[in-house]
């Protein structure tokens, strides 16, 4: 079953609407997808309707932007996204994100970088800021925006109050979701992955994003071992935001499909 469980839309920092993301997935022959916008589920309903019409299986998802010494993102699948209590809790996390964006804007302005951006807008994130910086000519590409300004070592990076990875895992689990560690190569390289997994698993961590465009064959092999060691479900996704030509798909193991409530073909 050709799957991509990590897709972003205009509900957060993607450039395609949920319906457009689903249409692209259909064109590429994907059979199972998840819309996983940052700190919001506002695009899931539209994506679900489009997926039903296109004959694609869709898992309701979210990517929570957590922080603990560094950025740690937690994906949530099959979360009860219509539950008012869940959306209220997510709104609190979104407000933390907005506060961070405002600080980024202030730091950029002090550096003489002033793209035409409403830093408090819904859906605003570092990727959107980077695109506007590129459009305004402050950087030559998106990577430069992150390296010089927006990334952890950038001059405008904002280390504001954020939700913790533990809180993110517990929140997703509390509302029936499958909490999954996103793009874990960084922790593999830093040799902190075992510590991170052992800290989160008792509180509901169920999966790890094994298949990802930037993961080499050696990375995948190492992450499969981690998944097996800790009884986690291997997942995979492109982290597509709209401008990349990522022709990614992965075949998920039966264990993962069962955890997602999907019957394999």
C-alpha positions in Angstrom: 0.0 0.0 0.0 1.7 3.2 -1.2 1.6 5.6 1.7 2.7 9.1 2.7 1.9 10.0 6.3 3.5 13.4 6.5 1.8 16.1 4.4 1.4 19.8 5.1 -1.3 22.2 3.7 -2.2 25.8 3.8 -3.8 25.1 7.2 -0.2 25.5 8.5 2.9 26.2 6.4 2.1 24.4 3.2 1.4 26.2 -0.1 -1.3 23.8 -1.3 -4.8 23.5 0.1 -5.9 20.3 1.7 -7.9 19.4 -1.5 -4.9 20.2 -3.7 -2.6 18.0 -1.5 -5.1 15.1 -1.9 -5.4 15.6 -5.6 -1.6 15.5 -5.9 -1.6 12.3 -3.9 -4.2 10.7 -6.2 -2.2 11.7 -9.3 0.9 9.9 -7.8 -1.1 6.8 -7.1 -0.9 7.0 -3.3 -3.3 4.8 -1.4 -2.9 6.0 2.1 -2.1 9.5 3.3 -2.2 11.7 6.4 -2.5 15.5 6.6 -0.2 16.5 9.5 -0.3 20.3 9.8 1.7 22.0 12.5 -0.3 22.5 15.7 -3.7 22.5 13.9 -6.3 20.0 12.5 -8.2 22.7 10.7 -7.4 21.2 7.3 -8.3 17.6 8.1 -12.0 17.9 7.4 -11.5 19.3 3.8 -8.8 16.7 3.2 -11.1 13.9 4.4 -13.9 14.9 2.0 -11.4 15.2 -0.9 -9.8 11.8 -0.1 -13.2 10.1 0.1 -14.1 11.4 -3.4 -10.7 10.4 -4.7 -10.9 6.9 -3.2 -7.8 7.4 -1.0 -7.6 6.3 2.6 -6.9 9.3 4.9 -5.7 9.3 8.5 -6.5 12.4 10.5 -3.1 13.8 11.6 -1.3 16.6 13.3 2.4 17.5 13.9 2.9 19.1 17.3 6.0 21.4 17.4 7.5 20.6 20.8 10.8 21.7 22.4 13.2 20.3 24.9 16.8 21.6 24.5 16.0 21.5 20.8 13.0 21.2 18.4 11.3 17.8 18.7 8.3 17.2 16.6 5.6 14.6 17.4 3.2 13.3 14.8 -0.3 12.2 15.9 -2.4 9.8 13.8 -6.1 9.0 14.2 -6.5 11.6 16.9 -10.1 12.6 17.9 -9.7 15.8 16.0 -13.3 16.9 16.3 -13.3 16.7 20.1 -13.7 20.3 21.4 -11.4 19.5 24.4 -8.7 18.5 22.0 -9.0 21.5 19.7 -9.0 23.8 22.8 -5.7 22.2 24.0 -4.2 22.5 20.5 -5.2 26.2 20.4 -3.0 26.7 23.5 -0.1 25.2 21.7 -0.8 27.3 18.6 -0.7 30.4 20.7 2.7 29.5 22.0 3.8 29.2 18.3 2.4 32.6 17.5 4.3 34.1 20.5 7.5 32.5 19.1 6.8 34.0 15.6 6.4 37.5 17.1 9.8 37.2 18.7 11.3 36.0 15.4 9.8 39.1 13.7 11.3 41.4 16.4 14.7 39.8 16.0 14.6 40.0 12.2 13.6 43.7 12.3 16.5 44.4 14.6 18.8 42.8 12.0 17.3 44.9 9.3 15.3 42.1 7.8 11.7 43.2 7.3 9.6 40.9 5.0 6.0 41.9 4.7 4.6 39.4 7.2 1.9 39.3 9.8 3.8 37.3 12.4 0.6 36.6 14.4 -1.3 35.1 11.5 -2.8 31.6 11.6 -0.7 29.1 9.8 2.4 31.2 10.2 5.6 29.3 10.7 9.3 29.4 10.0 8.8 27.9 6.5 6.4 30.7 5.6 8.8 33.3 7.0 11.6 31.8 5.0 9.6 31.9 1.8 8.8 35.6 2.3 12.4 36.3 3.1 13.4 34.7 -0.2 10.7 36.5 -2.1 11.9 39.8 -0.6 15.5 39.1 -1.6 16.9 38.8 1.9 18.2 35.3 1.2 19.1 33.3 -1.9 17.2 30.2 -0.9 15.2 28.6 1.9 18.1 26.8 3.4 20.0 30.0 3.8 17.0 31.5 5.6 17.2 28.7 8.2 21.0 28.6 8.4 21.5 32.3 8.9 18.3 33.4 10.7 15.6 30.8 11.6 17.3 27.6 12.5 18.6 26.8 16.0 21.9 28.5 15.2 20.3 31.4 13.3 20.5 35.0 14.5 16.7 35.3 14.8 15.9 32.0 16.4 13.4 32.2 19.2 13.7 30.0 22.2 10.3 30.9 23.7 8.0 28.8 25.9 6.9 25.7 24.0 5.0 22.5 24.8 7.3 19.6 25.7 7.6 16.3 23.7 6.3 14.5 26.8 3.2 16.8 26.9 2.7 16.3 23.1 2.8 12.5 23.4 0.4 12.5 26.3 -2.0 14.8 24.6 -2.1 12.7 21.4 -2.5 9.5 23.4 -5.2 11.0 25.6 -7.4 11.7 22.6 -7.0 8.3 21.1 -4.1 9.0 18.7 -0.9 7.2 17.8 2.0 9.4 18.9 5.0 9.1 16.6 8.4 10.7 16.7 9.0 12.7 13.5 12.2 12.8 11.3 14.4 11.2 14.0 17.7 11.2 12.0 19.0 14.2 14.1 18.7 12.2 17.3 20.2 9.2 15.7 23.3 11.3 14.7 23.5 12.9 18.2 23.1 9.4 19.8 20.2 10.7 21.9 17.5 8.6 20.2 17.5 5.7 22.7 17.2 8.2 25.6 14.4 10.1 23.9 12.4 7.0 23.1 12.8 5.4 26.5 11.6 8.7 28.0 8.5 9.0 25.8 7.4 5.4 25.4 6.0 4.9 28.9 3.7 7.9 28.2 2.3 6.6 24.9 4.9 6.9 22.1 3.8 4.2 19.6 5.7 5.0 16.4 8.8 6.4 14.8 9.2 7.9 11.4 11.6 5.4 9.8 11.0 6.3 6.1 11.8 9.9 5.2 13.4 11.6 2.1 16.5 12.5 4.0 17.1 9.1 5.5 19.7 7.0 3.8 19.5 3.2 3.6 21.8 3.0 6.7 19.6 5.4 8.6 16.5 3.3 7.7 18.3 0.1 8.8 19.3 1.7 12.1 15.8 3.1 12.7 14.2 -0.2 12.0 16.4 -1.7 14.7 15.3 1.0 17.1 11.6 0.4 16.2 12.1 -3.4 16.8 14.0 -2.9 20.0 11.3 -0.7 21.6 8.2 -2.2 19.9 7.4 0.9 17.9 5.5 1.0 14.6 7.7 2.2 11.7 5.9 5.0 9.8 7.0 7.1 6.9 6.3 10.4 5.2 7.6 13.0 2.8 7.2 16.1 5.0 5.8 17.7 1.9 5.1 21.5 2.0 4.2 22.1 -1.6 7.3 23.4 -3.3 9.4 20.3 -3.2 9.4 17.7 -6.0 9.2 14.8 -3.5 8.0 11.7 -5.3 8.0 9.8 -2.0 6.0 6.8 -1.0 6.6 3.9 1.4 5.1 0.5 2.0 4.2 0.3 5.7 4.5 -3.0 7.6 1.3 -4.8 8.6 2.0 -3.9 12.2 1.8 -0.2 11.4 -1.3 -0.6 9.3 -3.1 -2.5 12.1 -2.2 0.3 14.5 -3.7 2.8 12.2 -6.8 0.7 11.7 -6.0 0.0 8.0 -6.5 -3.3 6.4 -3.5 -4.1 4.1 -4.0 -5.0 0.5 
